[in-house]
Amino acid sequence: AEVRTNNIKPSPARQNELYKEYTIEVQIEGQFPGIIKFLSELIKQPTFVVVRKIDFRTLPENPNLFKSRVILSKITID
């Protein structure tokens, strides 16, 4: 999708009675269509990844590129 990822930060898994939730924060950079394609591939079944939060900002040196911080989570049933 021509998207560059960096600064990947996993969080500790949160245990619930019925499931465990894994969360990561990742910074991505690219053109808007590429970012949307990247995210849509991530959330396709059967992975069941959820986008919890996302923010976009343009890069001052190139307004066609976006930098984004994305928080993703996945739930597994134990």
C-alpha positions in Angstrom: 0.0 0.0 0.0 3.1 2.2 -0.2 2.8 3.1 3.5 5.8 3.4 5.8 5.4 2.2 9.4 7.5 3.2 12.3 7.5 3.7 16.1 5.4 0.5 16.8 4.5 0.4 20.5 2.8 -2.7 21.9 0.9 -2.4 25.1 0.6 -5.2 27.7 -2.4 -7.5 27.1 -5.5 -6.8 29.1 -7.1 -9.9 30.6 -10.8 -10.1 31.0 -12.9 -13.1 32.3 -13.7 -14.3 28.8 -11.0 -12.7 26.5 -7.6 -11.1 26.2 -7.2 -7.8 24.4 -3.9 -6.9 22.7 -3.3 -3.2 21.7 -0.6 -1.6 19.7 0.1 2.0 18.6 1.8 2.5 15.3 2.8 5.6 13.3 2.3 5.4 9.6 3.2 7.7 6.8 1.9 7.9 3.2 -0.6 9.3 0.8 -4.2 9.2 2.0 -5.4 6.4 -0.4 -2.5 4.2 0.6 -3.2 4.7 4.3 -6.9 3.8 3.8 -5.9 0.7 1.9 -3.4 -0.3 4.6 -6.0 0.0 7.3 -8.7 -1.8 5.4 -6.4 -4.7 4.8 -5.7 -4.9 8.6 -9.3 -5.0 9.6 -10.4 -7.7 7.2 -11.6 -11.0 8.5 -10.4 -13.4 9.8 -7.9 -11.2 11.8 -10.6 -9.1 13.6 -8.3 -6.2 14.2 -10.2 -3.0 15.3 -9.0 0.6 14.8 -9.5 2.2 18.2 -8.1 5.6 17.4 -6.6 7.4 14.4 -5.4 10.9 13.8 -4.0 12.5 10.6 -1.8 15.4 9.9 -0.1 16.6 6.7 3.6 16.9 6.5 4.7 20.6 6.2 7.3 19.7 3.5 4.8 17.7 1.4 1.1 18.4 1.8 0.3 15.2 -0.2 1.8 13.0 2.5 0.0 12.3 5.8 1.5 11.1 9.0 -0.9 9.2 11.2 -1.0 7.7 14.7 -3.2 4.6 14.8 -4.2 2.5 17.9 -5.2 -1.0 16.9 -6.6 -3.8 19.1 -7.4 -7.5 18.7 -9.4 -9.7 21.0 -8.7 -13.4 21.6 -11.0 -15.7 23.4 -9.2 -17.9 25.9 
